[in-house]
């Protein structure tokens, strides 16, 4: 367990309140039972997910919806970072880039970029470059340290993690617990990658959710609680994103028929 730090008292109170307002299992069941996007958004709008769904409509194309959800994630991270003691704000703010890591990994490997990347404010200018110039283009953005992942052996996630560690203040006890969280997240990523298509990702996310909740409860008044909370928020966002995408794609398919 991390040693409590009273500098995190304000953050802990806010995060505890946010956790208490999370959608219940019954809320998720009703949302997953919604046939179309309009019904889903109506249900989500009466829950703590209302902030995530602002700007989405029943006719939102799937890639527009996902871009909007990424914006909401950035706003969430910025808000949570503003509650932290000054020494930890930069490390928390760095979490805002997590949703872009898979796409950047693909670009680092010179993979073909789907059309939606061209309309993304961060990815668009990078996609427009020759693959050999993408690292240089990335260096001109707010996530410039990720350019280190565009080498001969591409590893954008590793570049993200290396920079995140460098943003931590000197705090051995917090670092130890944060590294434990890193191992849990790495195991979760491998579990998703290795799972057969027949295995629902919801079960994998549920296990991660339990680990993050345990970390939050075991490490009150610490940066570990903050990172665990944002991990939990990311799990909820992933569930919402999947539900929105399924219904947006279904609506597009029905319109095209």
Backbone torsions as a table, in degrees:
resi	resn	phi	psi	omega
1	UNK	NA	140.5	178.2
2	UNK	-75.7	149.2	177.9
3	UNK	-73.0	128.2	-179.9
4	UNK	-59.7	144.1	179.9
5	UNK	-129.9	115.1	-175.7
6	UNK	-63.1	-15.3	176.4
7	UNK	-64.4	-17.9	179.4
8	UNK	-96.0	9.8	-174.7
9	UNK	-61.3	-45.0	-179.5
10	UNK	-63.6	-46.7	179.4
11	UNK	-60.5	-44.4	-177.9
12	UNK	-59.9	-41.9	-179.8
13	UNK	-63.9	-42.4	-179.4
14	UNK	-67.7	-43.0	-178.7
15	UNK	-66.4	-39.8	178.8
16	UNK	-61.0	-41.7	179.0
17	UNK	-64.9	-40.8	179.3
18	UNK	-64.3	-40.7	179.0
19	UNK	-64.1	-38.1	-180.0
20	UNK	-65.9	-21.2	-178.3
21	UNK	-96.8	3.7	-179.2
22	UNK	-58.2	150.7	174.2
23	UNK	-58.5	142.0	177.7
24	UNK	-82.9	172.0	176.5
25	UNK	-58.9	-37.4	178.6
26	UNK	-65.7	-38.1	177.1
27	UNK	-60.6	-47.1	-179.9
28	UNK	-63.6	-37.7	179.7
29	UNK	-62.2	-42.8	178.8
30	UNK	-65.4	-40.5	-179.6
31	UNK	-66.4	-40.9	179.7
32	UNK	-70.8	-18.9	177.4
33	UNK	-83.9	-13.5	-179.5
34	UNK	-65.3	129.6	-175.8
35	UNK	-76.1	-39.4	-175.3
36	UNK	-121.3	172.0	-175.6
37	UNK	-67.7	-35.5	179.6
38	UNK	-59.3	-46.6	-179.4
39	UNK	-65.8	-40.8	179.2
40	UNK	-61.8	-45.9	-178.4
41	UNK	-65.5	-35.2	177.8
42	UNK	-63.1	-44.7	179.6
43	UNK	-67.7	-44.5	-179.6
44	UNK	-63.5	-33.1	-178.2
45	UNK	-68.7	-14.4	177.8
46	UNK	-98.9	6.5	-178.4
47	UNK	-119.4	-175.2	177.1
48	UNK	-67.6	-7.5	177.7
49	UNK	-83.0	0.0	-176.0
50	UNK	-55.6	-40.1	-179.5
51	UNK	-64.5	-31.8	-179.5
52	UNK	-70.7	-28.3	-172.3
53	UNK	-96.8	0.4	178.4
54	UNK	-59.3	134.2	179.6
55	UNK	90.9	-11.1	177.2
56	UNK	-90.4	144.4	177.3
57	UNK	-130.6	170.3	179.8
58	UNK	-62.8	-17.2	-178.7
59	UNK	-109.3	12.0	-179.2
60	UNK	-64.5	123.1	172.9
61	UNK	-61.5	152.1	-171.9
62	UNK	-59.0	-41.7	-176.9
63	UNK	-73.4	-31.8	173.6
64	UNK	-65.3	-41.3	178.9
65	UNK	-62.8	-42.8	-178.6
66	UNK	-68.4	-35.5	176.5
67	UNK	-64.4	-39.7	178.5
68	UNK	-65.1	-40.0	178.8
69	UNK	-65.6	-35.8	175.8
70	UNK	-64.5	-39.0	177.0
71	UNK	-61.8	-41.8	179.7
72	UNK	-64.8	-36.2	176.6
73	UNK	-61.8	-45.5	179.2
74	UNK	-59.1	-42.9	178.9
75	UNK	-64.6	-39.3	178.2
76	UNK	-62.4	-47.0	-179.6
77	UNK	-62.8	-42.0	180.0
78	UNK	-62.1	-40.8	179.4
79	UNK	-64.5	-47.8	-179.8
80	UNK	-63.4	-39.6	178.2
81	UNK	-61.0	-34.7	-178.5
82	UNK	-67.9	-17.5	178.6
83	UNK	-86.4	-8.7	-171.4
84	UNK	-87.1	156.2	169.0
85	UNK	-57.9	149.5	-171.0
86	UNK	-55.5	-34.6	-176.8
87	UNK	-66.6	-18.4	-177.1
88	UNK	-109.0	-2.7	-174.3
89	UNK	-63.8	-43.5	-177.9
90	UNK	-63.5	-39.1	179.3
91	UNK	-65.1	-39.7	178.7
92	UNK	-70.1	-41.4	179.7
93	UNK	-60.2	-31.2	-178.4
94	UNK	-63.5	-21.3	179.0
95	UNK	-66.1	-13.5	-177.1
96	UNK	-65.1	-21.3	-176.0
97	UNK	-86.0	-3.4	-175.5
98	UNK	-54.7	-42.3	-177.8
99	UNK	-63.8	-19.2	-177.5
100	UNK	-91.5	-9.2	-173.3
101	UNK	-61.4	-44.1	179.5
102	UNK	-60.2	-41.1	179.9
103	UNK	-67.0	-41.4	179.3
104	UNK	-66.6	-34.7	176.2
105	UNK	-61.3	-41.2	178.6
106	UNK	-63.4	-42.9	179.2
107	UNK	-67.2	-36.1	179.5
108	UNK	-63.5	-28.8	179.5
109	UNK	-92.6	13.8	178.7
110	UNK	60.1	29.1	178.2
111	UNK	-72.0	159.9	178.3
112	UNK	-68.4	132.0	-176.8
113	UNK	-93.9	126.4	176.0
114	UNK	-67.1	161.6	-174.6
115	UNK	-58.8	-34.3	-175.2
116	UNK	-61.6	-28.4	-179.5
117	UNK	-62.9	-31.2	-176.2
118	UNK	-67.3	-24.4	-179.7
119	UNK	-94.6	-3.6	179.1
120	UNK	-79.6	131.2	-176.0
121	UNK	-58.3	-35.0	179.2
122	UNK	-82.1	-46.4	-172.2
123	UNK	-80.0	-30.1	-174.3
124	UNK	-52.4	-53.6	-179.7
125	UNK	-63.3	-28.7	-180.0
126	UNK	-75.1	-42.6	178.9
127	UNK	-61.1	-35.1	-177.1
128	UNK	-68.4	-16.4	-177.8
129	UNK	-82.7	156.8	166.9
130	UNK	-58.3	139.4	-178.8
131	UNK	-49.7	-31.5	-179.2
132	UNK	-73.5	-15.3	-178.2
133	UNK	-105.5	3.4	-174.6
134	UNK	-66.6	-37.8	178.6
135	UNK	-62.3	-42.5	179.4
136	UNK	-64.0	-37.9	177.8
137	UNK	-65.6	-41.2	-179.8
138	UNK	-64.4	-32.8	179.9
139	UNK	-64.1	-16.7	179.7
140	UNK	-91.0	6.9	-178.6
141	UNK	-108.6	175.6	179.4
142	UNK	-69.9	-14.4	178.2
143	UNK	-109.5	39.4	-177.5
144	UNK	-52.7	-36.1	-179.4
145	UNK	-59.5	-19.1	179.1
146	UNK	-70.6	-16.0	178.5
147	UNK	-61.3	-22.9	177.8
148	UNK	-63.9	-18.6	178.9
149	UNK	-85.8	2.0	-179.0
150	UNK	-100.7	38.5	-178.2
151	UNK	-93.0	-163.0	-179.2
152	UNK	-63.1	-32.5	174.2
153	UNK	-115.7	85.9	-172.4
154	UNK	-56.0	134.1	177.9
155	UNK	-157.0	76.9	-178.5
156	UNK	-66.8	-40.0	178.8
157	UNK	-61.7	-39.3	177.5
158	UNK	-65.2	-39.1	177.7
159	UNK	-65.3	-40.5	177.5
160	UNK	-61.0	-47.6	-176.8
161	UNK	-65.1	-42.3	179.8
162	UNK	-60.3	-43.1	179.2
163	UNK	-68.5	-39.2	179.2
164	UNK	-59.1	-45.0	178.5
165	UNK	-59.8	-37.7	-179.5
166	UNK	-69.0	-18.9	178.7
167	UNK	-84.6	-10.8	179.4
168	UNK	-71.9	135.7	170.1
169	UNK	-66.8	165.7	179.0
170	UNK	-69.8	107.8	-179.8
171	UNK	-158.0	93.0	-172.4
172	UNK	-61.0	-39.9	-177.5
173	UNK	-68.0	-42.0	177.6
174	UNK	-65.3	-39.8	-178.7
175	UNK	-61.9	-40.1	-179.3
176	UNK	-61.9	-44.4	-179.4
177	UNK	-72.7	-34.6	176.3
178	UNK	-65.1	-38.5	177.1
179	UNK	-64.6	-34.1	175.6
180	UNK	-62.1	-42.5	176.8
181	UNK	-62.5	-41.6	178.6
182	UNK	-57.6	-43.2	179.4
183	UNK	-64.4	-39.3	177.4
184	UNK	-62.6	-43.3	-178.4
185	UNK	-68.3	-37.3	177.2
186	UNK	-65.0	-40.7	178.3
187	UNK	-64.8	-38.1	177.8
188	UNK	-63.3	-42.6	-179.9
189	UNK	-62.7	-42.1	178.5
190	UNK	-66.8	-38.3	-179.4
191	UNK	-63.0	-41.8	177.8
192	UNK	-65.5	-41.9	-177.7
193	UNK	-67.0	-34.0	-175.0
194	UNK	-91.4	-11.4	-175.1
195	UNK	-70.2	137.9	174.5
196	UNK	-61.3	154.6	-178.6
197	UNK	-58.9	-25.7	-178.3
198	UNK	-75.8	-12.8	-179.3
199	UNK	-88.2	124.3	-177.5
200	UNK	-70.4	132.1	178.2
201	UNK	-66.8	-18.9	179.6
202	UNK	-59.7	-37.9	178.8
203	UNK	-66.4	-39.1	177.9
204	UNK	-65.1	-43.8	178.9
205	UNK	-63.5	-36.9	179.8
206	UNK	-63.2	-39.5	178.3
207	UNK	-66.6	-40.8	177.1
208	UNK	-63.6	-41.7	179.7
209	UNK	-57.0	-44.0	179.9
210	UNK	-64.1	-40.4	178.6
211	UNK	-64.0	-42.0	-179.1
212	UNK	-67.5	-40.8	177.1
213	UNK	-61.7	-40.2	177.7
214	UNK	-62.6	-43.1	178.7
215	UNK	-63.4	-39.9	179.3
216	UNK	-61.8	-45.2	-176.9
217	UNK	-72.5	-31.3	-178.4
218	UNK	-80.3	-14.9	-173.4
219	UNK	-131.1	57.3	179.6
220	UNK	-66.9	158.0	176.4
221	UNK	54.5	50.2	-178.9
222	UNK	-155.3	163.8	175.1
223	UNK	-64.8	-23.0	178.7
224	UNK	-63.6	-41.3	178.0
225	UNK	-62.1	-39.3	179.4
226	UNK	-64.1	-47.3	-178.9
227	UNK	-66.9	-39.7	177.7
228	UNK	-62.3	-41.9	178.4
229	UNK	-61.1	-45.3	-179.7
230	UNK	-66.2	-31.1	172.8
231	UNK	-63.3	-41.8	177.5
232	UNK	-63.7	-42.6	177.4
233	UNK	-61.2	-38.1	178.7
234	UNK	-66.8	-35.6	176.1
235	UNK	-63.0	-45.3	178.0
236	UNK	-62.9	-40.9	180.0
237	UNK	-64.5	-39.2	178.5
238	UNK	-63.1	-39.9	178.2
239	UNK	-65.2	-44.2	178.7
240	UNK	-65.1	-43.5	-179.6
241	UNK	-57.7	-44.6	179.6
242	UNK	-62.9	-43.0	-179.8
243	UNK	-64.8	-41.2	179.3
244	UNK	-66.2	-44.8	-176.7
245	UNK	-62.2	-43.9	-180.0
246	UNK	-58.6	-44.1	-176.1
247	UNK	-77.0	-34.2	177.1
248	UNK	-67.2	-40.5	178.0
249	UNK	-67.4	-38.6	178.0
250	UNK	-62.9	-42.3	180.0
251	UNK	-64.1	-41.8	179.3
252	UNK	-64.2	-39.4	179.5
253	UNK	-65.0	-42.5	-179.9
254	UNK	-67.5	-36.0	179.2
255	UNK	-67.8	-33.2	-178.2
256	UNK	-78.8	-18.2	-175.9
257	UNK	-72.1	NA	NA
